């Protein structure tokens, strides 16, 4: 049978956790950049850009294969892959926001 492989519940939970962490990091970055305050105008920008950031991060995490094998213990290869995925997401998300003119 061909098509999209089924998503197992553990993989879905791991992906949900990672996407939630990326969303929290985005909001935290705005809050930290604005001296621990989030004025209403910037809160609107944060919430307006958040869906794009979440989609970009999820796509990069999936494409780089972070969820191919969920193991009890991670190797150095897994750590390098995580650092690469997070770094790529941090670079691609603002680029996507500029291209989509979301700010």
ABEGO torsion letter per residue (X at the ends): XBEBBBBBAAAAAAAAAAAAAAAAAAAAAAAAAAGGBBBAAAAAAAAAAAAAAAAAAAAAAAAAGAAABBBABBBAAAAAAAAAAAAAAAAAAAAAAAAAGAX
